[in-house]
Amino acid sequence: MRRNHSTTPRTPRVLGSLLLLAAAGVSALGAAPEARAAAPAPLSRVIPAPASVSPGGTPYRITRTTAVRVDGSAEVRDIGTYLAGLLRPATGYPLPVTDHGTGGIRLTLADGDFGAEGYRLRSTAAGVTLTARTPAGLFHGVQTLRQLLPAAVEKKTVQRGPWQIAGGTVQDRPRYAYRGAMLDVSRHYFTVAQVKRYIDQLALYKINELHLHLSDDQGWRIAIDSWPRLASYGGSTQVGGGRGGHYTQADYREIVRYAASRYLEVVPEIDMPGHTNAALASYAQLNCDGVAPPLYTGTQVGFSSLCVPKEVTYDFVDDVVRELAALTPGRYLHIGGDEAHSTSHADYVTFMDRVQPVVARYGKTVIGWHQLTGAHPAQGALAQYWGLDGTSAAEKAQVAEAARSGTELILSPADRVYLDMKYTNDTRLGTKWAGLVEVKRSYDWNPGAYLAGVPASAVRGVEAPLWSETVKKSADIEYMAFPRLAGAAELGWSPAATHSWNAYKVRLAAQGPRWDALGIHYYRSPQVPWPAR
């Protein structure tokens, strides 16, 4: 990663000219950069691309006298406090949050054609007003406002301004209701602090679903009081044999609370009937032969299965779903269902027919990987498609038939938005079973027309999963997620009419300095015209 670039000082031609400029209080050496800094970013230079932009008028400049003005709602005040907290360190301004006065930055709830998450941002010389029907819409509008300010606003020490927001209006709302990112904490365990860091990064791009893959062959990561060895023993290791770890129920509640403060809903996943070795190792009775296998620290898949004929299996499922549903205020509970190679088709169908009603009994909507469409998806269930361009026509047809019959889809094609795929053969992290996925390939597809035979109305949204076989720390998460995550977010949010790789790569390049300021360790793809550091 190149971080330093040499510069050659310009030699002044005429000493007298410099003296005259100095007398006027202007540095000749600093004039050009200052001129560039004075021009605010165009309203359209954000990710995800807004639905509608109407530029014009005088920019608004944040100064020491700027206040963040909110209405009487506690949620709006919380968003105003969040915004002020983002802006204070770099600007050095007090930015009081108040429900009095006019001008400044105003956050307000009002009726209008905003939908559940849309907003309007209006910038004039007198101030910036963010308006939405819901707090979620205001929060997303704050992310747009944030991106319209110079990247240095993300730094934690006082920086030089000016802090201007271009004049005009942004009218915006999402294309899809479900815009997700999955973090696999089973192959490698990530702490609460690491998950929170990722949540903050997701929020910047209006992601609204955090899918946590909490169980797999290599580790069980959530404490279940009625089956305590799942976490204490099943969570004791990870890929490669490290110490592993798990979330207490208090830890998990804190992740859920923090995600909600960033307007993300947590979608917990307990993968079954396959990908269950950690559970099978923890409790012998879950195995058909009554013998617990050893803990597993490899990366092969498809060898494990809960014992479908045993009644204790469904006691186990009921307890786990009941406790996890009680901890999760969100709408969804993911039951996995992929790569159950050790389960016969008949047993798989039997298992899914028994488990889906359990999820409904505890008030949650089922999500399963798209293999669920080979069974009997429950009414209202979502199927998450992770196939490839080269997936068999029969498998794609099965998914399409389910979609036409009312099962909505979350699209996560592995050769497009699996963030653990290598960018190139030289990428030090990741795998390439789904192929190499550079930034252009990850972005350049249309979810609404991706699967033949699937009605556009059946697509609930897009999710970018990050599996963690090779990912061990936050810097690894960031390197594999950025810049591809931004593209997945845009596919989920922005109208299809805005989709253009040539325009997107320029907007993406403008995110680089922001990621540098945030300390995000990202891949500087040669496909993107990044500015020099």
C-alpha positions in Angstrom: 0.0 0.0 0.0 1.6 3.3 -1.1 1.0 5.9 1.5 3.7 8.6 0.8 4.3 10.5 -2.4 7.2 12.8 -2.9 6.4 16.4 -3.9 8.7 18.9 -5.6 8.4 22.5 -4.2 7.6 25.2 -6.8 10.4 27.8 -7.1 9.0 31.3 -6.9 9.8 33.3 -10.1 9.6 36.8 -8.7 10.3 37.6 -5.1 8.3 40.8 -5.3 5.2 38.9 -6.3 5.5 36.8 -3.2 6.0 39.8 -1.0 2.9 41.4 -2.4 0.8 38.3 -1.9 2.2 37.9 1.7 1.2 41.5 2.4 -2.3 40.6 1.3 -2.4 37.8 3.8 -2.2 35.0 1.1 0.4 32.3 0.6 1.2 31.7 -3.0 2.2 28.2 -2.2 -1.2 27.6 -0.5 -3.5 29.4 -2.9 -4.2 26.6 -5.3 -5.0 24.0 -2.6 -7.2 26.5 -0.7 -9.1 27.3 -3.9 -9.7 23.6 -4.4 -10.8 23.1 -0.8 -13.3 26.0 -1.1 -15.4 24.3 -3.7 -17.9 22.0 -2.0 -18.5 18.5 -3.3 -21.4 18.2 -5.8 -24.6 16.9 -4.3 -24.4 13.9 -6.6 -20.9 12.8 -5.4 -22.2 10.4 -2.7 -22.6 6.6 -2.4 -25.3 5.3 -2.7 -26.3 7.5 -5.6 -29.4 9.6 -4.6 -32.7 9.1 -6.4 -32.9 12.8 -7.4 -30.5 15.8 -7.2 -31.3 19.4 -8.0 -28.1 21.5 -7.6 -28.2 25.3 -7.3 -27.8 28.2 -5.0 -25.2 29.3 -2.5 -23.5 26.6 -0.4 -24.1 26.5 3.4 -21.0 26.9 5.5 -20.7 25.3 8.9 -19.1 27.8 11.3 -18.5 28.2 15.0 -22.0 29.6 15.4 -23.7 26.7 13.7 -26.2 24.7 15.8 -27.9 21.4 15.2 -31.6 22.1 15.5 -34.1 19.3 16.3 -37.8 18.9 17.1 -39.1 17.6 20.3 -38.8 13.9 19.5 -36.2 11.9 21.6 -35.2 9.9 18.5 -34.6 13.0 16.5 -32.6 14.5 19.3 -30.5 11.3 19.4 -29.8 11.6 15.7 -28.8 15.3 16.2 -26.5 14.4 19.0 -24.9 11.7 16.8 -24.4 14.2 14.0 -22.9 16.8 16.3 -20.6 14.1 17.7 -19.4 13.3 14.2 -18.6 16.9 13.3 -17.2 18.3 16.5 -13.7 16.7 16.6 -12.6 17.8 13.1 -14.3 21.2 13.0 -13.5 22.1 16.6 -16.9 23.8 16.8 -19.3 23.4 19.7 -22.4 22.6 17.5 -25.0 22.6 20.3 -28.0 20.4 19.8 -31.1 22.5 20.5 -34.8 22.7 19.8 -34.8 26.5 19.5 -33.9 29.0 16.9 -33.5 29.0 13.1 -30.8 28.3 10.6 -27.9 26.0 11.1 -28.5 22.3 10.4 -32.1 21.3 11.1 -33.5 17.8 11.5 -37.3 17.5 11.2 -40.0 14.8 10.9 -42.9 15.6 8.5 -45.4 13.9 6.3 -44.4 13.5 2.7 -43.5 11.1 0.0 -40.4 9.8 1.7 -41.4 6.2 2.4 -40.0 4.4 5.4 -36.4 5.4 4.9 -36.3 8.3 2.5 -35.4 11.9 3.2 -35.0 15.3 1.6 -31.8 17.4 2.1 -32.1 21.1 1.2 -29.0 23.3 1.4 -29.0 27.1 1.1 -26.8 29.9 2.4 -29.0 30.1 5.5 -28.8 26.5 6.5 -29.3 22.8 5.8 -32.7 21.1 6.4 -33.1 17.4 6.6 -36.7 16.2 6.4 -38.1 12.7 6.6 -41.2 10.8 7.7 -39.2 8.5 10.0 -36.1 8.7 12.2 -34.5 6.1 9.9 -34.9 8.5 7.0 -33.3 11.3 8.9 -30.4 9.1 9.9 -29.8 8.1 6.3 -29.9 11.8 5.3 -27.2 12.5 7.9 -25.0 10.0 6.1 -25.5 12.0 2.9 -24.7 15.2 4.6 -21.6 13.7 6.1 -20.4 12.6 2.6 -20.9 16.1 1.2 -18.4 17.5 3.7 -14.7 17.2 3.1 -13.2 13.8 4.0 -11.1 15.5 6.8 -14.4 15.8 8.7 -13.9 12.2 9.7 -10.7 12.8 11.6 -10.6 13.0 15.4 -8.4 16.1 15.6 -9.1 19.7 14.6 -8.7 20.1 10.8 -8.6 23.1 8.5 -11.9 23.9 6.8 -13.9 25.4 5.2 -16.9 23.0 5.9 -19.3 23.7 3.1 -22.3 21.8 1.7 -23.2 22.6 -1.9 -26.5 24.4 -2.5 -29.5 22.5 -3.8 -31.8 19.7 -3.0 -31.4 15.9 -2.7 -34.7 13.9 -2.7 -33.9 10.3 -1.9 -35.4 6.9 -1.0 -34.2 3.3 -1.3 -34.9 0.9 -4.2 -35.0 -2.1 -1.9 -36.3 -2.5 1.7 -33.6 -5.0 2.6 -30.0 -3.9 2.2 -27.8 -6.2 4.2 -24.3 -7.2 5.1 -23.4 -10.6 6.7 -20.5 -11.1 9.1 -19.4 -14.7 9.8 -18.3 -14.7 13.5 -18.2 -18.6 13.5 -15.2 -19.4 11.5 -13.3 -16.7 13.4 -14.7 -14.9 16.4 -14.9 -11.1 16.5 -15.4 -9.1 19.7 -18.3 -6.8 20.4 -16.0 -3.8 19.7 -15.0 -5.2 16.3 -18.7 -5.8 15.4 -19.5 -2.3 16.4 -16.8 -0.9 14.3 -18.2 -2.7 11.3 -21.7 -1.5 12.1 -20.5 2.1 12.0 -18.9 1.4 8.5 -22.1 -0.2 7.3 -24.2 2.8 8.5 -22.2 5.2 6.3 -23.6 3.5 3.2 -27.3 3.1 4.4 -27.1 -0.6 5.1 -30.0 -1.5 7.3 -29.6 -5.3 8.0 -26.7 -6.9 9.9 -26.8 -10.7 9.4 -24.7 -12.4 12.0 -23.7 -16.0 11.2 -23.6 -17.2 14.8 -23.1 -21.0 14.4 -21.2 -23.3 12.2 -18.9 -26.4 12.3 -16.1 -24.4 13.8 -17.8 -22.5 16.5 -21.0 -21.6 18.3 -21.0 -18.0 19.3 -24.2 -17.2 21.3 -24.9 -18.3 24.9 -28.0 -20.4 25.2 -29.0 -20.8 28.8 -30.9 -24.1 28.3 -28.0 -25.7 26.4 -24.9 -24.0 28.0 -22.2 -26.2 26.5 -23.0 -24.9 23.0 -21.1 -21.7 23.9 -18.7 -22.8 26.6 -17.5 -25.9 24.7 -18.8 -25.4 21.1 -17.5 -21.8 21.1 -14.1 -22.6 22.4 -12.2 -22.8 19.1 -12.2 -21.5 15.6 -10.5 -22.1 12.2 -6.9 -23.0 12.7 -7.4 -23.9 16.4 -7.5 -20.5 18.0 -9.2 -19.9 21.3 -12.5 -18.8 19.8 -15.0 -17.1 22.0 -18.7 -16.4 22.3 -21.2 -13.6 23.1 -23.0 -13.7 26.4 -26.6 -12.7 26.1 -25.7 -9.3 27.5 -23.0 -9.0 24.7 -25.5 -9.9 22.1 -28.1 -7.4 23.4 -25.4 -4.7 23.3 -24.7 -5.5 19.6 -28.4 -5.3 18.9 -28.7 -2.0 20.8 -25.8 -0.5 19.0 -27.0 -1.6 15.6 -30.4 -0.1 16.3 -28.8 3.2 17.2 -27.4 3.1 13.6 -30.7 2.0 12.2 -29.6 -1.5 11.4 -31.7 -4.5 12.3 -29.8 -7.6 13.5 -30.6 -10.9 11.7 -29.2 -13.8 13.7 -28.5 -17.1 11.9 -28.3 -20.5 13.4 -27.3 -22.7 10.5 -29.0 -26.1 10.4 -29.4 -29.0 9.8 -25.9 -28.9 8.3 -22.9 -26.8 9.4 -23.6 -28.0 13.0 -20.5 -29.8 14.2 -20.0 -27.3 17.1 -23.4 -28.3 18.4 -22.9 -32.0 17.7 -19.6 -31.9 19.6 -21.2 -30.2 22.5 -24.1 -32.6 23.0 -23.8 -36.2 22.1 -27.6 -36.7 22.0 -27.9 -34.6 19.0 -26.1 -37.2 17.0 -27.9 -40.2 15.5 -25.3 -42.6 17.0 -25.2 -40.8 20.3 -21.5 -40.1 20.0 -20.2 -36.6 20.0 -17.6 -35.9 17.3 -14.4 -33.9 18.1 -14.4 -30.1 17.8 -13.5 -29.0 14.2 -11.1 -26.3 13.1 -10.8 -27.0 9.4 -12.6 -25.3 6.5 -14.4 -28.2 4.6 -18.2 -28.2 4.5 -21.1 -30.5 4.2 -20.1 -33.3 6.6 -22.3 -32.6 9.6 -26.0 -32.9 10.2 -28.4 -32.8 13.1 -30.2 -36.1 13.6 -33.5 -35.5 11.8 -35.5 -38.5 13.2 -34.7 -37.8 16.9 -37.3 -35.8 18.8 -34.5 -34.2 21.0 -33.4 -32.4 17.8 -36.6 -30.4 17.8 -36.4 -29.8 21.6 -33.0 -28.3 20.9 -34.3 -26.2 18.0 -37.2 -24.9 20.0 -35.0 -23.9 22.9 -32.4 -22.2 20.7 -35.0 -20.3 18.6 -37.0 -19.3 21.7 -34.0 -17.8 23.5 -32.6 -16.1 20.4 -36.0 -14.7 19.4 -36.4 -13.2 22.9 -33.0 -11.5 22.5 -33.7 -10.2 19.0 -36.3 -7.4 18.5 -35.9 -7.6 14.7 -38.3 -9.3 12.4 -36.1 -12.1 11.1 -34.4 -15.3 12.2 -32.2 -17.1 9.7 -32.2 -20.9 9.8 -29.4 -21.5 7.3 -30.2 -24.7 5.3 -27.3 -24.6 2.9 -24.8 -27.4 2.1 -26.6 -30.0 4.1 -24.9 -32.7 2.1 -25.0 -35.3 4.9 -28.8 -35.0 5.1 -31.0 -36.8 2.7 -33.4 -34.8 0.6 -36.3 -36.4 2.4 -34.9 -35.7 5.8 -34.0 -32.1 4.8 -37.7 -31.5 3.8 -38.9 -33.1 7.0 -36.6 -30.9 9.1 -37.5 -27.6 7.3 -41.2 -28.5 7.6 -40.8 -28.9 11.4 -38.5 -26.0 12.0 -40.1 -23.1 10.1 -43.3 -23.2 12.3 -41.0 -23.0 15.4 -39.6 -19.7 14.1 -43.2 -18.4 13.4 -44.3 -19.5 16.9 -41.8 -17.2 18.5 -42.8 -14.2 16.3 -40.1 -14.2 13.6 -40.0 -14.4 9.9 -37.9 -17.2 8.4 -34.9 -16.5 6.2 -33.0 -19.5 4.7 -30.4 -19.9 2.1 -31.9 -20.6 -1.3 -31.8 -24.4 -0.8 -34.9 -23.8 1.3 -36.8 -23.5 -2.1 -36.1 -27.2 -2.6 -38.4 -27.9 0.5 -41.6 -26.1 1.3 -40.8 -22.4 2.1 -43.3 -21.1 4.7 -45.6 -18.3 3.8 -43.7 -15.1 4.1 -40.3 -16.8 4.3 -37.4 -15.2 2.4 -34.8 -17.2 0.4 -31.3 -15.9 0.2 -29.7 -16.8 -3.2 -26.0 -17.4 -3.1 -25.5 -19.1 -6.5 -23.2 -18.1 -9.3 -23.5 -17.2 -12.9 -22.6 -20.8 -13.6 -25.1 -22.4 -11.1 -27.2 -25.1 -12.9 -30.3 -24.0 -14.8 -32.3 -26.5 -12.8 -31.3 -24.9 -9.5 -32.0 -21.4 -10.8 -35.4 -22.6 -12.1 -36.3 -24.0 -8.7 -35.6 -20.6 -7.1 -37.5 -18.8 -9.8 -40.5 -21.0 -9.4 -40.5 -20.3 -5.6 -40.3 -16.6 -6.3 -43.2 -16.8 -8.7 -45.1 -18.6 -6.0 -44.6 -15.9 -3.4 -41.2 -16.5 -1.8 -39.3 -13.2 -1.9 -35.5 -13.3 -2.5 -32.5 -11.7 -1.0 -29.7 -11.7 -3.6 -26.2 -12.6 -2.6 -24.6 -14.1 -5.7 -21.2 -15.5 -4.5 -19.4 -14.4 -7.7 -20.6 -10.9 -7.3 -21.0 -9.9 -3.6 -19.3 -12.5 -1.5 -16.8 -10.2 0.2 -14.5 -13.1 1.1 -13.7 -13.8 -2.6 -10.2 -12.7 -3.7 -10.0 -9.6 -5.9 -7.1 -11.1 -7.9 -4.9 -14.2 -7.6 -2.5 -12.0 -5.6 -4.9 -11.1 -2.9 -3.4 -12.4 0.3 -6.8 -13.0 2.0 -9.9 -14.8 0.9 -10.8 -17.8 -1.2 -11.7 -18.1 -4.9 -14.0 -21.1 -5.2 -16.6 -18.7 -6.7 -14.0 -17.0 -8.9 -12.0 -13.8 -8.6 -14.3 -10.8 -7.9 -12.8 -7.4 -8.7 -14.6 -4.2 -7.9 -16.2 -3.7 -11.3 -17.6 -7.3 -11.4 -19.0 -6.8 -7.9 -20.9 -3.7 -8.8 -21.9 -4.3 -12.5 -25.1 -6.3 -12.3 -28.8 -5.5 -11.8 -30.6 -7.3 -9.0 -33.9 -6.7 -10.6 -33.0 -8.6 -13.7 -30.4 -11.0 -12.3 -32.3 -14.3 -12.2 -34.3 -15.3 -15.3 -37.9 -16.0 -14.5 -37.9 -14.1 -11.2 -40.3 -11.2 -11.1 -38.6 -7.9 -10.2 -41.2 -7.5 -7.5 -40.0 -10.7 -5.8 -36.6 -9.2 -5.0 -36.6 -8.0 -1.4 -33.1 -6.7 -1.6 -29.3 -7.4 -1.7 -26.9 -8.7 0.9 -23.1 -8.8 0.9 -21.8 -11.7 3.0 -18.3 -11.9 4.5 -17.2 -15.4 5.4 -14.3 -15.5 7.7 -12.2 -18.6 6.9 -9.2 -16.3 6.3 -10.4 -13.2 8.0 -9.1 -12.7 11.6 -9.1 -9.0 12.5 -10.8 -5.7 11.8 -8.2 -4.8 9.2 -9.0 -8.0 7.3 -12.7 -7.3 7.4 -12.1 -3.9 6.0 -9.7 -5.0 3.2 -12.2 -7.5 1.9 -15.3 -5.3 2.4 -13.9 -2.1 1.0 -14.5 -1.0 -1.7 -16.9 -3.8 -2.7 -19.4 -3.1 0.1 -20.1 0.4 -1.1 -21.1 -1.1 -4.5 -23.5 -3.6 -2.9 -25.0 -0.8 -0.8 -25.6 1.2 -4.0 -27.2 -1.7 -5.7 -29.6 -2.0 -2.8 -30.4 1.7 -2.4 -30.1 3.5 -5.7 -32.5 3.6 -8.7 -31.6 1.3 -11.6 -31.4 4.4 -13.8 -28.4 5.7 -11.9 -26.4 2.5 -12.5 -23.2 3.2 -14.5 -19.8 1.8 -13.8 -18.0 4.7 -15.4 -19.8 7.2 -13.2 -19.7 5.0 -10.1 -15.9 4.5 -10.2 -15.4 8.2 -10.0 -17.7 8.6 -7.0 -16.0 5.5 -5.5 -12.6 7.1 -5.9 -13.8 10.1 -3.9 -14.5 7.8 -1.0 -10.8 6.9 -0.7 -9.7 10.0 1.3 -12.7 9.5 3.6 -11.7 5.9 4.3 -8.1 7.1 4.9 -9.4 9.6 7.4 -11.5 6.9 9.1 -8.6 4.6 9.3 -10.3 2.0 7.1 -7.8 -0.5 5.6 -9.1 -0.9 2.0 -8.0 -2.4 -1.3 -6.9 0.2 -3.8 -8.2 -1.5 -6.9 -6.4 -0.5 -10.2 -9.9 -0.3 -11.7 -10.7 2.8 -9.7 -9.0 6.2 -10.3 -8.1 6.9 -6.7 -6.6 10.3 -5.8 -3.0 10.3 -4.9 -2.3 10.1 -1.2 
